[in-house]
Amino acid sequence: MRVIIQNDYENLSLWAARYIANRIRAFAPNANRPFVLG
């Protein structure tokens, strides 16, 4: 678990969205290896 401190909720939301998108791209999912949250 991470504690991320940002100035406001909007910046925190953008950080979280970018983090998840980058993790999905780095994983390089395909039909045989889907990305699963959780």
KOLZATOR-310868 format. One line per 4 residues: number of its first residue (from 1); their letters; for each residue z, y, x negated of N, C-alpha, C, O. Coordinates in Angstrom, 3 decimals, m for minus. Layout:
NUM = a = Z Y X Z Y X Z Y X Z Y X  ...
END
This chain:
1 = mrvi = 0.000 m1.168 m0.845 0.000 0.000 0.000 0.000 1.235 m0.894 0.571 1.229 m1.984  m0.643 2.282 m0.418 m0.715 3.542 m1.157 m0.127 4.667 m0.325 m0.233 4.673 0.902  0.483 5.603 m0.996 0.925 6.836 m0.349 m0.005 7.930 m0.861 0.012 8.267 m2.044  m0.806 8.475 0.028 m1.770 9.509 m0.317 m1.306 10.817 0.315 m1.118 10.897 1.529
5 = iqnd = m1.126 11.819 m0.503 m0.676 13.124 m0.003 m1.832 14.107 m0.122 m2.374 14.318 m1.207  m2.198 14.700 0.992 m3.254 15.708 1.044 m2.689 16.947 1.733 m1.617 16.899 2.337  m3.416 18.049 1.637 m2.943 19.307 2.228 m2.879 19.264 3.742 m1.992 19.872 4.341  m3.815 18.549 4.373 m3.811 18.480 5.825 m4.444 17.170 6.283 m4.966 16.392 5.484
9 = yenl = m4.381 16.954 7.581 m4.866 15.705 8.161 m6.363 15.526 7.947 m6.824 14.408 7.719  m7.124 16.610 8.017 m8.578 16.512 7.846 m8.937 16.016 6.444 m9.785 15.135 6.299  m8.305 16.569 5.421 m8.568 16.115 4.051 m8.144 14.668 3.850 m8.825 13.908 3.162  m7.036 14.290 4.440 m6.579 12.907 4.345 m7.566 11.963 5.018 m7.862 10.893 4.486
13 = slwa = m8.074 12.347 6.176 m9.050 11.520 6.892 m10.336 11.363 6.092 m10.895 10.268 6.029  m10.811 12.444 5.481 m12.013 12.370 4.644 m11.788 11.466 3.438 m12.660 10.674 3.083  m10.630 11.581 2.811 m10.318 10.732 1.663 m10.333 9.260 2.070 m10.922 8.430 1.377  m9.691 8.935 3.188 m9.627 7.546 3.645 m11.012 7.007 3.990 m11.335 5.870 3.648
17 = aryi = m11.827 7.806 4.659 m13.177 7.368 5.028 m14.026 7.120 3.789 m14.747 6.125 3.719  m13.945 8.013 2.818 m14.716 7.837 1.576 m14.228 6.623 0.794 m15.031 5.884 0.225  m12.930 6.421 0.766 m12.360 5.280 0.055 m12.874 3.965 0.642 m13.308 3.082 m0.099  m12.826 3.834 1.958 m13.294 2.614 2.622 m14.787 2.424 2.402 m15.227 1.314 2.104
21 = anri = m15.572 3.484 2.542 m17.025 3.382 2.341 m17.351 2.956 0.915 m18.233 2.124 0.703  m16.653 3.516 m0.057 m16.891 3.143 m1.455 m16.498 1.702 m1.732 m17.177 1.014 m2.494  m15.412 1.234 m1.126 m15.003 m0.165 m1.317 m16.026 m1.123 m0.721 m16.310 m2.169 m1.303  m16.580 m0.773 0.434 m17.600 m1.620 1.059 m18.845 m1.653 0.181 m19.408 m2.724 m0.045
25 = rafa = m19.281 m0.506 m0.313 m20.464 m0.463 m1.190 m20.241 m1.250 m2.476 m21.138 m1.963 m2.926  m19.066 m1.130 m3.070 m18.770 m1.830 m4.320 m18.741 m3.342 m4.111 m19.094 m4.098 m5.016  m18.328 m3.783 m2.939 m18.275 m5.209 m2.624 m19.668 m5.790 m2.451 m19.871 m6.982 m2.680  m20.611 m4.983 m2.058 m22.010 m5.391 m1.833 m22.103 m6.565 m0.857 m22.528 m7.655 m1.239
29 = pnan = m21.707 m6.348 0.404 m21.725 m7.436 1.377 m23.144 m7.878 1.718 m24.098 m7.110 1.597  m23.258 m9.120 2.141 m24.528 m9.647 2.638 m24.215 m10.659 3.733 m23.054 m10.805 4.115  m25.211 m11.353 4.242 m25.012 m12.275 5.366 m24.061 m13.414 5.005 m23.315 m13.888 5.862  m24.077 m13.850 3.769 m23.216 m14.957 3.351 m21.842 m14.506 2.875 m20.930 m15.324 2.753
33 = rpfv = m21.687 m13.232 2.608 m20.427 m12.693 2.097 m20.119 m11.368 2.793 m20.294 m10.304 2.200  m19.663 m11.427 4.042 m19.406 m10.184 4.782 m18.128 m9.496 4.298 m17.218 m10.141 3.777  m18.080 m8.205 4.476 m16.869 m7.447 4.164 m15.942 m7.540 5.366 m16.363 m7.298 6.497  m14.688 m7.887 5.128 m13.717 m8.046 6.206 m12.528 m7.136 5.916 m11.926 m7.216 4.845
37 = lg = m12.194 m6.276 6.866 m10.996 m5.449 6.734 m9.785 m6.299 7.078 m9.771 m6.997 8.092  m8.782 m6.235 6.238 m7.549 m6.943 6.564 m7.117 m7.959 5.598 m6.087 m8.602 5.798
END
